[in-house]
């Protein structure tokens, strides 16, 4: 039986068979474009749109939870179709991720859609950090580090700090920070609109700009002082040329030596302290009125919620995953903060996978090949006989 791995993130879905080397990364949304009135774009169909300005998004996830099944079904129909994965439901098991502390009603909806609408042969529900822990510990050579793992999963809607002991999450110590890539993009839109150019409708373009230009600072005050200077002393400022979808199909960063006024009809946004001040929200959410701890502080708070004997093992085995871990300087900043807050008696070890965005999906492939995987699934026969109870008993997803 084939196994389809679906890391169903709120921003992007990573999907592919366990035999694939890389997943297909599909935007988990339906998009409407202002210049194309006759069709909607589902998932990665947005690549067929020639003008990506002022896109309107229909999102299945709100605040990190899957609440709009009408939209999600359209995305899944597209992903399972011959255009993407060409799934034969009668011969396929599905491994799907969901967030920690998911509402039981949403879990039941997932069961119903998987078994009753699509009629997959088997289902395994889990969380992305759990998969990341599984792969990280499988990849580790040093047996002494397998005692505990701390997974920091910073994604689109929120970030989770999840401690694991013997591959099982310690749920009483899991911390969620309600800040993710969506907050960063929205705040960047507000800042740019206030300071330079009205871009509140340009979510797609500004998100690309964030990914191209922003970084996490390890010396915030020093970077602020540099950002106040003029070129060439200001080594931080970058000019970002916006796409016009006629001559320029995608925005790009102009080389520092070419900085200055836009040429011809080019529209330009100058990114200065915004480059590092926006990602700083991951570490200080209170800067935009979100009264929560930042990532580094949450990691240390998590250490107070686990047994003291576990703390040195967790601090020495921190794994950074999720889309925000792609920001340059992210790992260095987390290490710097945790090292400064942790006791000198403890070693701090932090690692980032080569691709933190697809790490959980890759782990799902490894798990699907594990001989124990079939016993972790609920078959369609079991579901038809016992209903949701079969899934509640099998999946540790609360």
URSUL-V73067 format. One record per residue. N is the residue number from 0. RES is the residue in three letters. PHI is phi in whole degrees, -180 to 180 (* if undefined). NEAR is the number of other C-alpha atoms within 12 Angstrom. Layout:
N&RES&PHI&NEAR  N&RES&PHI&NEAR
//
This chain:
0&UNK&*&22  1&UNK&-73&28  2&UNK&-123&37  3&UNK&-98&43  4&UNK&-103&47  5&UNK&-126&44  6&UNK&-88&46  7&UNK&-88&46  8&UNK&-76&44  9&UNK&-72&40  10&UNK&-92&41  11&UNK&-135&37  12&UNK&-102&39  13&UNK&-104&45  14&UNK&-136&43  15&UNK&171&38  16&UNK&-78&36  17&UNK&-64&30  18&UNK&-89&22  19&UNK&-78&21  20&UNK&-82&18  21&UNK&-137&22  22&UNK&-83&32  23&UNK&-87&30  24&UNK&-101&27  25&UNK&-114&34  26&UNK&-57&35  27&UNK&-87&43  28&UNK&-166&39  29&UNK&-114&35  30&UNK&-122&34  31&UNK&-119&28  32&UNK&-109&29  33&UNK&-68&21  34&UNK&-95&17  35&UNK&-125&20  36&UNK&-84&13  37&UNK&-92&10  38&UNK&-151&16  39&UNK&-110&27  40&UNK&-112&32  41&UNK&-102&33  42&UNK&59&40  43&UNK&-79&26  44&UNK&-64&27  45&UNK&-61&27  46&UNK&-65&19  47&UNK&-84&17  48&UNK&-80&26  49&UNK&-86&22  50&UNK&-127&25  51&UNK&-99&35  52&UNK&-84&31  53&UNK&54&23  54&UNK&-73&29  55&UNK&-114&24  56&UNK&-103&28  57&UNK&-113&28  58&UNK&-109&32  59&UNK&-75&32  60&UNK&-101&33  61&UNK&-129&23  62&UNK&53&27  63&UNK&88&37  64&UNK&-118&30  65&UNK&-78&33  66&UNK&-120&23  67&UNK&-116&24  68&UNK&-73&26  69&UNK&-62&19  70&UNK&-74&26  71&UNK&-62&35  72&UNK&-63&28  73&UNK&-64&25  74&UNK&-67&36  75&UNK&-65&40  76&UNK&-56&27  77&UNK&-66&28  78&UNK&-66&36  79&UNK&-85&30  80&UNK&-77&18  81&UNK&-66&12  82&UNK&-71&16  83&UNK&-120&24  84&UNK&-113&30  85&UNK&50&20  86&UNK&-87&30  87&UNK&-97&21  88&UNK&-60&27  89&UNK&-71&20  90&UNK&-123&19  91&UNK&-133&33  92&UNK&-100&36  93&UNK&-118&48  94&UNK&-108&48  95&UNK&-127&42  96&UNK&-100&38  97&UNK&-145&38  98&UNK&-75&40  99&UNK&-63&34  100&UNK&60&24  101&UNK&-66&24  102&UNK&-69&18  103&UNK&-55&23  104&UNK&-64&17  105&UNK&-70&26  106&UNK&-60&33  107&UNK&-66&27  108&UNK&-64&26  109&UNK&-61&38  110&UNK&-57&39  111&UNK&-62&23  112&UNK&-65&23  113&UNK&-65&36  114&UNK&-88&31  115&UNK&-92&22  116&UNK&-82&18  117&UNK&-93&27  118&UNK&63&26  119&UNK&-63&36  120&UNK&-80&33  121&UNK&-156&38  122&UNK&-142&45  123&UNK&-131&45  124&UNK&-106&40  125&UNK&-154&42  126&UNK&-119&36  127&UNK&-59&47  128&UNK&-61&48  129&UNK&-64&46  130&UNK&-65&43  131&UNK&-61&47  132&UNK&-64&46  133&UNK&-59&37  134&UNK&-70&33  135&UNK&-61&40  136&UNK&-73&31  137&UNK&-67&22  138&UNK&-76&18  139&UNK&-67&19  140&UNK&-94&11  141&UNK&-78&12  142&UNK&-64&15  143&UNK&-65&16  144&UNK&-90&28  145&UNK&-84&28  146&UNK&-67&26  147&UNK&-155&36  148&UNK&-137&45  149&UNK&-113&51  150&UNK&-100&52  151&UNK&-107&49  152&UNK&-111&50  153&UNK&-111&48  154&UNK&-117&43  155&UNK&-76&39  156&UNK&-96&34  157&UNK&-156&38  158&UNK&-118&45  159&UNK&-117&44  160&UNK&-109&47  161&UNK&-125&50  162&UNK&-85&47  163&UNK&-122&41  164&UNK&-126&29  165&UNK&53&23  166&UNK&69&25  167&UNK&-114&29  168&UNK&-70&34  169&UNK&-89&30  170&UNK&-65&23  171&UNK&-70&21  172&UNK&-113&28  173&UNK&-72&34  174&UNK&-122&38  175&UNK&-110&36  176&UNK&-109&39  177&UNK&-81&35  178&UNK&-136&41  179&UNK&-151&39  180&UNK&-60&42  181&UNK&-64&36  182&UNK&-63&36  183&UNK&-63&44  184&UNK&-63&37  185&UNK&-64&30  186&UNK&-69&32  187&UNK&-63&44  188&UNK&-59&32  189&UNK&-65&24  190&UNK&-65&27  191&UNK&-64&31  192&UNK&-64&19  193&UNK&-75&13  194&UNK&-94&17  195&UNK&-134&19  196&UNK&-146&21  197&UNK&-68&19  198&UNK&-131&30  199&UNK&-63&25  200&UNK&-95&24  201&UNK&-103&30  202&UNK&-58&31  203&UNK&-62&35  204&UNK&-68&33  205&UNK&-69&42  206&UNK&-65&31  207&UNK&-62&26  208&UNK&-63&36  209&UNK&-58&40  210&UNK&-68&31  211&UNK&-81&25  212&UNK&-117&36  213&UNK&-75&36  214&UNK&-149&36  215&UNK&-97&33  216&UNK&-85&32  217&UNK&-102&24  218&UNK&-136&19  219&UNK&-61&24  220&UNK&-64&15  221&UNK&-66&17  222&UNK&-65&25  223&UNK&-63&22  224&UNK&-66&17  225&UNK&-67&21  226&UNK&-65&26  227&UNK&-80&19  228&UNK&-80&17  229&UNK&-103&16  230&UNK&-62&19  231&UNK&-94&17  232&UNK&-65&15  233&UNK&-80&22  234&UNK&-92&25  235&UNK&-96&33  236&UNK&-59&34  237&UNK&-136&34  238&UNK&-95&33  239&UNK&-111&36  240&UNK&-88&36  241&UNK&-79&35  242&UNK&-73&28  243&UNK&-110&21  244&UNK&61&19  245&UNK&-115&15  246&UNK&-102&16  247&UNK&-113&17  248&UNK&-84&18  249&UNK&-143&25  250&UNK&-64&31  251&UNK&-151&28  252&UNK&-92&27  253&UNK&-79&26  254&UNK&-58&16  255&UNK&-53&20  256&UNK&-69&15  257&UNK&-98&17  258&UNK&-65&26  259&UNK&150&22  260&UNK&-74&17  261&UNK&-65&17  262&UNK&-96&14  263&UNK&62&9  264&UNK&-94&14  265&UNK&-64&22  266&UNK&-102&26  267&UNK&-128&28  268&UNK&-118&38  269&UNK&-93&31  270&UNK&-100&38  271&UNK&-116&35  272&UNK&-69&34  273&UNK&-61&38  274&UNK&-58&39  275&UNK&-113&38  276&UNK&-72&34  277&UNK&-69&42  278&UNK&-64&44  279&UNK&-62&39  280&UNK&-63&40  281&UNK&-64&48  282&UNK&-104&39  283&UNK&-138&25  284&UNK&-61&30  285&UNK&-64&18  286&UNK&-61&21  287&UNK&-117&24  288&UNK&83&14  289&UNK&-92&18  290&UNK&-82&15  291&UNK&-142&25  292&UNK&-73&28  293&UNK&-80&37  294&UNK&-61&43  295&UNK&-65&40  296&UNK&-64&29  297&UNK&-67&34  298&UNK&-61&42  299&UNK&-71&36  300&UNK&-66&27  301&UNK&-58&37  302&UNK&-65&38  303&UNK&-80&23  304&UNK&-101&22  305&UNK&-113&29  306&UNK&-61&19  307&UNK&-59&14  308&UNK&-65&16  309&UNK&-84&28  310&UNK&-54&33  311&UNK&-61&30  312&UNK&-70&31  313&UNK&-68&42  314&UNK&-65&45  315&UNK&-89&30  316&UNK&-144&37  317&UNK&-97&43  318&UNK&-117&47  319&UNK&-103&47  320&UNK&-133&42  321&UNK&95&42  322&UNK&-60&39  323&UNK&-69&45  324&UNK&-69&40  325&UNK&-78&32  326&UNK&-64&36  327&UNK&-57&24  328&UNK&87&24  329&UNK&-62&36  330&UNK&-66&34  331&UNK&-62&26  332&UNK&-68&29  333&UNK&-62&39  334&UNK&-62&31  335&UNK&-60&22  336&UNK&-67&26  337&UNK&-66&33  338&UNK&-62&26  339&UNK&-73&18  340&UNK&-95&22  341&UNK&-83&28  342&UNK&-63&16  343&UNK&-64&12  344&UNK&-73&14  345&UNK&-105&22  346&UNK&-84&22  347&UNK&-116&32  348&UNK&-126&27  349&UNK&-128&31  350&UNK&-132&28  351&UNK&-125&34  352&UNK&-60&29  353&UNK&-60&18  354&UNK&-135&24  355&UNK&-65&34  356&UNK&-72&37  357&UNK&-106&42  358&UNK&-62&39  359&UNK&-64&47  360&UNK&-64&48  361&UNK&-60&41  362&UNK&-65&41  363&UNK&-60&46  364&UNK&-64&36  365&UNK&-63&32  366&UNK&-65&34  367&UNK&-63&38  368&UNK&-90&21  369&UNK&-72&18  370&UNK&-58&11  371&UNK&-83&11  372&UNK&-59&25  373&UNK&-56&24  374&UNK&-74&16  375&UNK&-89&25  376&UNK&-98&35  377&UNK&-103&34  378&UNK&-80&34  379&UNK&-64&33  380&UNK&-63&20  381&UNK&-63&22  382&UNK&-66&29  383&UNK&-65&21  384&UNK&-86&13  385&UNK&-116&16  386&UNK&70&22  387&UNK&-64&29  388&UNK&-59&18  389&UNK&-60&25  390&UNK&-75&36  391&UNK&-62&24  392&UNK&-72&19  393&UNK&-92&25  394&UNK&-99&27  395&UNK&-97&27  396&UNK&-121&29  397&UNK&-71&26
//
